[in-house]
Amino acid sequence: MNHKKTKQTKTIIKTTLIILTLIIISTTLLPPNQTTPLTTAAATATTTKNTVTGQGANTNATLIITDYNTNPGQADTQNGFNIPCPQNWGILNTTLTINNITAPNATIKIGERPGEIGSRLIYTIQFMCAASFTISTESAKLYNVSVYIDVHRPPSPPDKNLVAEICNATWDANNQRPTVGDNIYTAYVLINSTFRGWVTFDFSSSPTLNSSDTVNNTFFIVLRGGQFSTLICYWLYVADDETYDESYSYTYMGSWSFESIDFRMRLVLDPGPVYPSEVGLRVNRTDVGSFVVEDVPGQRGNGTCTIIGPTPPSQDGYVHFNASANWGGTVYFNVTQANSAVYRDVEAGTVYVASPGQPVNWNVTVDATGDQGFPEVGAGKFINVSIPADWWNLTEGALNISNNEVSTYLINASGMLLFEATNGTWVVQCGGPNVLSSFSVYSLYDGMEVNVGGAVVSDNLSVRGVLSRSLSGNVNLTVLSSGSPVFSVQASFSGGVAEVGWTSVSVAPGDYTLRLLVEGGLEVGLLEKPFTISARAPCNIRIDRLESTDKVKILLYVSRNDTGFPVTDAQISVYYANGIRIQPDDVVNYGNGSYFVAFTPPGEEAYTFNIEVSGARIETASTVVEVSYRPPPLSPEVVGLVLAAVLQSERSAQSWRLLAALGVSSAAVVAGGVTGGMAYRRWRAPVRAMSSMENVLVAHKETGLPLWSFDLLSLDVDATLVSGFVSAVRNFAEEMRLGGFNMLETRIGTFVRAESELLDVVCVAGRVGRLEVEWLRSRLGEFLRLVEAEAASALRKWEGGDVSEFRDVFRRAFTSTFDYPRLVRLHEARMKRLLKERGRIVGAIAFLEEEARRAAEMFERGELSAEEYERQVSELSRDKEALEQRVASIDDTLSRMRVRELIITGKVEKARERFNEIRVEIEELRKKEERGELTEKEKKRLRSLEKDLRKLVDELSKIDEGGS
């Protein structure tokens, strides 16, 4: 029989092993881009005038040894086997060579394969045939033999005249093969008709075959007729081929002649050699899976198995594998060789060098020295370094700084760099993108923000960097003066925007450079921009109303030139044209940039006055006012009403002016480091307060009747109920004040109350904190003051009935006090959050229903007891009921919101965000195109983005048409 492996087969197996190894390296062991945040940006980065050097997160490097050949030895399906493996190394993959696969009561099938079919004559003892079989152990029992024959003439009379002899083997030295030896057992079978099929010889005593009684564990079945029998039959065979030669076959016509055929027969041996497929032999590990032992064609009892890992590292120098078979007993086998690729994962440190607006240079260092290096086993030694998908190698190979050896990369595909290695310290040089696309500085005031290119000492700033991709990590702001740092602050971030707060700017006035550094594990961004800090800001003075009645009364508004924010701490001075200062009769600071100044000229004539504004953080400014003073006969009450109306008008105009100038910022604020928690919460209080507002209810104090309401959530109740509700809150407020409380919290939310001389107002809000309540109470009080300034006389006369005359007054006062567009936008965000929450809860309910269904099926199959089934169903029902109640609550809230308008607005915002993303990427690609650095792949990307941009413009147009 032919047991040799051809050279071609070895090459195929070797090539397959290498391909499998590389597939495992690229898909199993090497993680994609790691973005583990660093501990602190300030602690890891070293700043110089032009660059920043810092330490990135560790990445993964894999040391690999191939062609590590070991001999595991004897194994079975009860105990499995161990493959030797260096300690702290795991097996990446291994190919097992297996022989002597034996199974109890195995049926040995010979000559049953497809091929060239023929037959040989059996007649008395003149024409005989012999076929060999082998045992795989020192001894085995033979239970029966079946042969496939074609009977042409049965004996007459019928008799047990077909004989099967069990013979040992002798060695044919001339031809170097076993040949038929002596008979050691004989069996007979009765033939009484013509047929074509199987004939079975049973051995009642089940002879034991000993390998010591023969050569090469080989025995023969000799088939003949009786000495004087008239039986004529033929034993069928299949011809040998290049792959299969399962038996030594002989025919006898006076002497034995060898033939290259396999007679068709079956033997039941205990134990007997089997093909792995005959018993379903597999090799298993729970952490890598189950692998089939493949047949070696033509070599019964032999097999091969390729195991694809990786396995966990070995703790004791071995990796254990289990074996299983679909057979009624223990299957034994010998693992003669394991050709393994072993691996070890190590952490590789990273260091980056970043320059503003430039790609980032990275060095990855792999320590393969001493105990961290390669043991002296195997043949090939390699290192694979895992890098982010957006990195690229800067050199053709890795450098071993221990001996200056350079190893060319065998693979430099996305996410992996593989090279042949020796022991030593290896450095891989790579480039990575600068992930910071841009950054802006915003000045903050009372919930508003303005993009600025400079600031004033003590301003509150927010610096926001826009990233090219979503990351988590640290953002560091460093303020440089002539290249030296004078201030630094940092914060953590997560998402596509990295933000750090700079509260109460305290550096000296001057010209600076702002450096924003973003670190996100293995991604870094760095940008710089000039920035000026001033001691004072220029300001504007606007005279909004001038009266010259019994006194000269001026309403003026002071704001900063750079931000448009109101100046709330200005000093107001009045001078005659000749520079002599006038002592005002009254100066009122309304706290919103508006100031009321009143003074009395010495007599009736035309005057020119200088109004001067000064302050600690503004530059002194002045404006000229010309007045023709002639006191009219007006009562002080009328004058007061006029000025109050003027103040209301001013506030309304100023509110809309700021909205138009500032626009809307959609970036989320992430404060960290030394940002200042209380200052930050105070700054965010207006946003949280407006987000919580649901209803504003105003009642007439004298009558207790409702006058006006503003509903962000519909409140469809009778007017008398509203009146009673406001009265109840007013009465309870007295009890609250006595107890030291400043707000009323209930199950349905928080009630915030304010009052004026003529009016009561209650705001129904969600659950909010003290800062939000204070802000709401302040704004509600200002709202009532503006209403009374314009309609006090009418409110005093009103005794009930028609309220239409007050609607416009309330509307103007409300929009002047509260940022109405922001209110709508905040509640749009609230609606979106509720919709997302509802979707998650509906999914959870479906999951609970599925769990209940599974529990019912398990109960029906008897896998759950009645008690356990009732307990599970009870818990699932309780959880489901709680979720359904929450869905009902969300549905109730959504049904009361102005859904259509908010959804249209949301679509526009989403389209705008996508528009900005596409625009940023197109700008980057066009810059590269101008520099001649655009690759063919990037050109296709640019064209694709331009198409996306056109589609987005069409989408915005459709949204605009649908919402108009």
Secondary structure in CASP SS format (residue, H / E / C, confidence):
PFRMAT SS
TARGET T0000
AUTHOR 0000-0000-0000
METHOD secondary structure of the structure
MODEL  1
M C 1.00
N C 1.00
H C 1.00
K C 1.00
K C 1.00
T C 1.00
K H 1.00
Q H 1.00
T H 1.00
K H 1.00
T H 1.00
I H 1.00
I H 1.00
K H 1.00
T H 1.00
T H 1.00
L H 1.00
I H 1.00
I H 1.00
L H 1.00
T H 1.00
L H 1.00
I H 1.00
I H 1.00
I H 1.00
S H 1.00
T H 1.00
T H 1.00
L H 1.00
L C 1.00
P C 1.00
P C 1.00
N C 1.00
Q C 1.00
T C 1.00
T C 1.00
P C 1.00
L C 1.00
T C 1.00
T C 1.00
A H 1.00
A H 1.00
A H 1.00
T H 1.00
A E 1.00
T E 1.00
T E 1.00
T C 1.00
K C 1.00
N C 1.00
T C 1.00
V E 1.00
T E 1.00
G E 1.00
Q E 1.00
G E 1.00
A E 1.00
N E 1.00
T E 1.00
N E 1.00
A E 1.00
T E 1.00
L E 1.00
I E 1.00
I E 1.00
T E 1.00
D E 1.00
Y E 1.00
N E 1.00
T E 1.00
N C 1.00
P C 1.00
G E 1.00
Q E 1.00
A E 1.00
D E 1.00
T C 1.00
Q C 1.00
N C 1.00
G E 1.00
F E 1.00
N E 1.00
I E 1.00
P E 1.00
C C 1.00
P C 1.00
Q C 1.00
N C 1.00
W C 1.00
G E 1.00
I E 1.00
L E 1.00
N E 1.00
T E 1.00
T E 1.00
L E 1.00
T E 1.00
I E 1.00
N E 1.00
N E 1.00
I E 1.00
T E 1.00
A E 1.00
P C 1.00
N C 1.00
A E 1.00
T E 1.00
I E 1.00
K E 1.00
I E 1.00
G C 1.00
E C 1.00
R C 1.00
P C 1.00
G C 1.00
E C 1.00
I E 1.00
G E 1.00
S E 1.00
R E 1.00
L E 1.00
I E 1.00
Y E 1.00
T C 1.00
I C 1.00
Q C 1.00
F E 1.00
M E 1.00
C E 1.00
A E 1.00
A E 1.00
S E 1.00
F E 1.00
T E 1.00
I C 1.00
S C 1.00
T C 1.00
E C 1.00
S E 1.00
A E 1.00
K E 1.00
L E 1.00
Y E 1.00
N E 1.00
V E 1.00
S E 1.00
V E 1.00
Y E 1.00
I E 1.00
D E 1.00
V E 1.00
H E 1.00
R E 1.00
P C 1.00
P C 1.00
S C 1.00
P C 1.00
P C 1.00
D E 1.00
K E 1.00
N E 1.00
L E 1.00
V E 1.00
A E 1.00
E E 1.00
I E 1.00
C E 1.00
N E 1.00
A E 1.00
T E 1.00
W E 1.00
D E 1.00
A C 1.00
N C 1.00
N C 1.00
Q C 1.00
R E 1.00
P E 1.00
T E 1.00
V E 1.00
G E 1.00
D E 1.00
N E 1.00
I E 1.00
Y E 1.00
T E 1.00
A E 1.00
Y E 1.00
V E 1.00
L E 1.00
I E 1.00
N C 1.00
S C 1.00
T C 1.00
F E 1.00
R E 1.00
G E 1.00
W E 1.00
V E 1.00
T E 1.00
F E 1.00
D E 1.00
F C 1.00
S C 1.00
S C 1.00
S C 1.00
P C 1.00
T E 1.00
L E 1.00
N E 1.00
S H 1.00
S H 1.00
D H 1.00
T C 1.00
V C 1.00
N C 1.00
N C 1.00
T E 1.00
F E 1.00
F E 1.00
I E 1.00
V E 1.00
L E 1.00
R E 1.00
G E 1.00
G C 1.00
Q C 1.00
F C 1.00
S C 1.00
T C 1.00
L C 1.00
I E 1.00
C E 1.00
Y E 1.00
W E 1.00
L E 1.00
Y E 1.00
V E 1.00
A E 1.00
D C 1.00
D C 1.00
E C 1.00
T C 1.00
Y C 1.00
D C 1.00
E C 1.00
S C 1.00
Y C 1.00
S E 1.00
Y E 1.00
T E 1.00
Y E 1.00
M C 1.00
G C 1.00
S C 1.00
W E 1.00
S E 1.00
F E 1.00
E E 1.00
S C 1.00
I E 1.00
D E 1.00
F E 1.00
R C 1.00
M E 1.00
R E 1.00
L E 1.00
V E 1.00
L E 1.00
D E 1.00
P C 1.00
G E 1.00
P E 1.00
V C 1.00
Y C 1.00
P H 1.00
S H 1.00
E H 1.00
V H 1.00
G C 1.00
L C 1.00
R E 1.00
V E 1.00
N E 1.00
R E 1.00
T C 1.00
D C 1.00
V C 1.00
G E 1.00
S E 1.00
F E 1.00
V E 1.00
V C 1.00
E E 1.00
D E 1.00
V C 1.00
P C 1.00
G C 1.00
Q C 1.00
R C 1.00
G C 1.00
N C 1.00
G E 1.00
T E 1.00
C E 1.00
T E 1.00
I E 1.00
I E 1.00
G C 1.00
P C 1.00
T C 1.00
P C 1.00
P C 1.00
S C 1.00
Q C 1.00
D C 1.00
G C 1.00
Y E 1.00
V E 1.00
H E 1.00
F E 1.00
N E 1.00
A E 1.00
S E 1.00
A C 1.00
N C 1.00
W C 1.00
G C 1.00
G C 1.00
T C 1.00
V C 1.00
Y E 1.00
F E 1.00
N E 1.00
V E 1.00
T E 1.00
Q E 1.00
A E 1.00
N E 1.00
S E 1.00
A E 1.00
V E 1.00
Y E 1.00
R E 1.00
D E 1.00
V E 1.00
E E 1.00
A E 1.00
G E 1.00
T E 1.00
V E 1.00
Y E 1.00
V E 1.00
A E 1.00
S C 1.00
P C 1.00
G C 1.00
Q C 1.00
P C 1.00
V E 1.00
N E 1.00
W E 1.00
N E 1.00
V E 1.00
T E 1.00
V E 1.00
D E 1.00
A E 1.00
T C 1.00
G H 1.00
D H 1.00
Q H 1.00
G C 1.00
F C 1.00
P C 1.00
E C 1.00
V C 1.00
G C 1.00
A C 1.00
G E 1.00
K E 1.00
F E 1.00
I E 1.00
N E 1.00
V E 1.00
S E 1.00
I C 1.00
P C 1.00
A C 1.00
D C 1.00
W C 1.00
W E 1.00
N E 1.00
L C 1.00
T C 1.00
E C 1.00
G E 1.00
A E 1.00
L E 1.00
N E 1.00
I C 1.00
S C 1.00
N C 1.00
N C 1.00
E E 1.00
V E 1.00
S E 1.00
T E 1.00
Y E 1.00
L E 1.00
I E 1.00
N C 1.00
A C 1.00
S C 1.00
G C 1.00
M E 1.00
L E 1.00
L E 1.00
F E 1.00
E E 1.00
A C 1.00
T C 1.00
N C 1.00
G E 1.00
T E 1.00
W E 1.00
V E 1.00
V E 1.00
Q E 1.00
C E 1.00
G E 1.00
G E 1.00
P C 1.00
N E 1.00
V C 1.00
L E 1.00
S E 1.00
S E 1.00
F E 1.00
S E 1.00
V E 1.00
Y E 1.00
S E 1.00
L E 1.00
Y E 1.00
D C 1.00
G C 1.00
M E 1.00
E E 1.00
V E 1.00
N E 1.00
V E 1.00
G C 1.00
G E 1.00
A E 1.00
V E 1.00
V C 1.00
S C 1.00
D C 1.00
N C 1.00
L E 1.00
S E 1.00
V E 1.00
R E 1.00
G E 1.00
V E 1.00
L E 1.00
S E 1.00
R E 1.00
S E 1.00
L E 1.00
S E 1.00
G E 1.00
N E 1.00
V E 1.00
N E 1.00
L E 1.00
T E 1.00
V E 1.00
L E 1.00
S E 1.00
S C 1.00
G C 1.00
S E 1.00
P E 1.00
V E 1.00
F E 1.00
S E 1.00
V E 1.00
Q E 1.00
A E 1.00
S E 1.00
F E 1.00
S E 1.00
G E 1.00
G E 1.00
V E 1.00
A E 1.00
E E 1.00
V E 1.00
G E 1.00
W E 1.00
T C 1.00
S C 1.00
V C 1.00
S C 1.00
V C 1.00
A C 1.00
P C 1.00
G E 1.00
D E 1.00
Y E 1.00
T E 1.00
L E 1.00
R E 1.00
L E 1.00
L E 1.00
V E 1.00
E E 1.00
G C 1.00
G C 1.00
L C 1.00
E C 1.00
V E 1.00
G E 1.00
L E 1.00
L E 1.00
E E 1.00
K E 1.00
P E 1.00
F E 1.00
T E 1.00
I E 1.00
S E 1.00
A C 1.00
R C 1.00
A E 1.00
P C 1.00
C E 1.00
N E 1.00
I E 1.00
R E 1.00
I E 1.00
D E 1.00
R E 1.00
L E 1.00
E E 1.00
S E 1.00
T C 1.00
D C 1.00
K C 1.00
V E 1.00
K E 1.00
I E 1.00
L E 1.00
L E 1.00
Y E 1.00
V E 1.00
S E 1.00
R E 1.00
N C 1.00
D C 1.00
T C 1.00
G C 1.00
F C 1.00
P E 1.00
V C 1.00
T C 1.00
D C 1.00
A C 1.00
Q E 1.00
I E 1.00
S E 1.00
V E 1.00
Y E 1.00
Y E 1.00
A C 1.00
N C 1.00
G C 1.00
I C 1.00
R E 1.00
I E 1.00
Q C 1.00
P C 1.00
D C 1.00
D E 1.00
V E 1.00
V E 1.00
N E 1.00
Y C 1.00
G C 1.00
N C 1.00
G C 1.00
S E 1.00
Y E 1.00
F E 1.00
V E 1.00
A E 1.00
F E 1.00
T C 1.00
P C 1.00
P C 1.00
G C 1.00
E C 1.00
E C 1.00
A E 1.00
Y E 1.00
T E 1.00
F E 1.00
N E 1.00
I E 1.00
E E 1.00
V E 1.00
S E 1.00
G E 1.00
A C 1.00
R C 1.00
I E 1.00
E E 1.00
T E 1.00
A E 1.00
S E 1.00
T E 1.00
V E 1.00
V E 1.00
E E 1.00
V E 1.00
S E 1.00
Y C 1.00
R C 1.00
P C 1.00
P C 1.00
P C 1.00
L C 1.00
S C 1.00
P H 1.00
E H 1.00
V H 1.00
V H 1.00
G H 1.00
L H 1.00
V H 1.00
L H 1.00
A H 1.00
A H 1.00
V H 1.00
L H 1.00
Q H 1.00
S H 1.00
E H 1.00
R H 1.00
S H 1.00
A H 1.00
Q H 1.00
S H 1.00
W H 1.00
R H 1.00
L H 1.00
L H 1.00
A H 1.00
A H 1.00
L H 1.00
G C 1.00
V C 1.00
S C 1.00
S C 1.00
A C 1.00
A C 1.00
V C 1.00
V C 1.00
A C 1.00
G C 1.00
G C 1.00
V C 1.00
T C 1.00
G C 1.00
G H 1.00
M H 1.00
A H 1.00
Y H 1.00
R H 1.00
R H 1.00
W H 1.00
R H 1.00
A H 1.00
P H 1.00
V H 1.00
R H 1.00
A H 1.00
M H 1.00
S H 1.00
S H 1.00
M E 1.00
E E 1.00
N E 1.00
V E 1.00
L E 1.00
V E 1.00
A E 1.00
H E 1.00
K C 1.00
E C 1.00
T C 1.00
G C 1.00
L C 1.00
P E 1.00
L E 1.00
W E 1.00
S E 1.00
F E 1.00
D E 1.00
L C 1.00
L C 1.00
S C 1.00
L C 1.00
D C 1.00
V C 1.00
D C 1.00
A H 1.00
T H 1.00
L H 1.00
V H 1.00
S H 1.00
G H 1.00
F H 1.00
V H 1.00
S H 1.00
A H 1.00
V H 1.00
R H 1.00
N H 1.00
F H 1.00
A H 1.00
E H 1.00
E H 1.00
M H 1.00
R H 1.00
L H 1.00
G H 1.00
G C 1.00
F C 1.00
N C 1.00
M C 1.00
L E 1.00
E E 1.00
T E 1.00
R C 1.00
I C 1.00
G E 1.00
T E 1.00
F E 1.00
V E 1.00
R E 1.00
A E 1.00
E E 1.00
S C 1.00
E C 1.00
L C 1.00
L E 1.00
D E 1.00
V E 1.00
V E 1.00
C E 1.00
V E 1.00
A E 1.00
G C 1.00
R C 1.00
V C 1.00
G C 1.00
R H 1.00
L H 1.00
E H 1.00
V H 1.00
E H 1.00
W H 1.00
L H 1.00
R H 1.00
S H 1.00
R H 1.00
L H 1.00
G H 1.00
E H 1.00
F H 1.00
L H 1.00
R H 1.00
L H 1.00
V H 1.00
E H 1.00
A H 1.00
E H 1.00
A H 1.00
A H 1.00
S H 1.00
A H 1.00
L H 1.00
R H 1.00
K H 1.00
W C 1.00
E C 1.00
G C 1.00
G C 1.00
D C 1.00
V C 1.00
S H 1.00
E H 1.00
F H 1.00
R H 1.00
D H 1.00
V H 1.00
F H 1.00
R H 1.00
R H 1.00
A H 1.00
F H 1.00
T H 1.00
S H 1.00
T H 1.00
F C 1.00
D C 1.00
Y H 1.00
P H 1.00
R H 1.00
L H 1.00
V H 1.00
R H 1.00
L H 1.00
H H 1.00
E H 1.00
A H 1.00
R H 1.00
M H 1.00
K H 1.00
R H 1.00
L H 1.00
L H 1.00
K H 1.00
E H 1.00
R H 1.00
G H 1.00
R H 1.00
I H 1.00
V H 1.00
G H 1.00
A H 1.00
I H 1.00
A H 1.00
F H 1.00
L H 1.00
E H 1.00
E H 1.00
E H 1.00
A H 1.00
R H 1.00
R H 1.00
A H 1.00
A H 1.00
E H 1.00
M H 1.00
F H 1.00
E H 1.00
R C 1.00
G C 1.00
E C 1.00
L C 1.00
S C 1.00
A H 1.00
E H 1.00
E H 1.00
Y H 1.00
E H 1.00
R H 1.00
Q H 1.00
V H 1.00
S H 1.00
E H 1.00
L H 1.00
S H 1.00
R H 1.00
D H 1.00
K H 1.00
E H 1.00
A H 1.00
L H 1.00
E H 1.00
Q H 1.00
R H 1.00
V H 1.00
A H 1.00
S H 1.00
I H 1.00
D H 1.00
D H 1.00
T H 1.00
L H 1.00
S H 1.00
R C 1.00
M C 1.00
R C 1.00
V H 1.00
R H 1.00
E H 1.00
L H 1.00
I H 1.00
I H 1.00
T H 1.00
G H 1.00
K H 1.00
V H 1.00
E H 1.00
K H 1.00
A H 1.00
R H 1.00
E H 1.00
R H 1.00
F H 1.00
N H 1.00
E H 1.00
I H 1.00
R H 1.00
V H 1.00
E H 1.00
I H 1.00
E H 1.00
E H 1.00
L H 1.00
R H 1.00
K H 1.00
K H 1.00
E H 1.00
E H 1.00
R C 1.00
G C 1.00
E C 1.00
L C 1.00
T C 1.00
E H 1.00
K H 1.00
E H 1.00
K H 1.00
K H 1.00
R H 1.00
L H 1.00
R H 1.00
S H 1.00
L H 1.00
E H 1.00
K H 1.00
D H 1.00
L H 1.00
R H 1.00
K H 1.00
L H 1.00
V H 1.00
D H 1.00
E H 1.00
L H 1.00
S H 1.00
K H 1.00
I H 1.00
D H 1.00
E H 1.00
G H 1.00
G H 1.00
S C 1.00
END
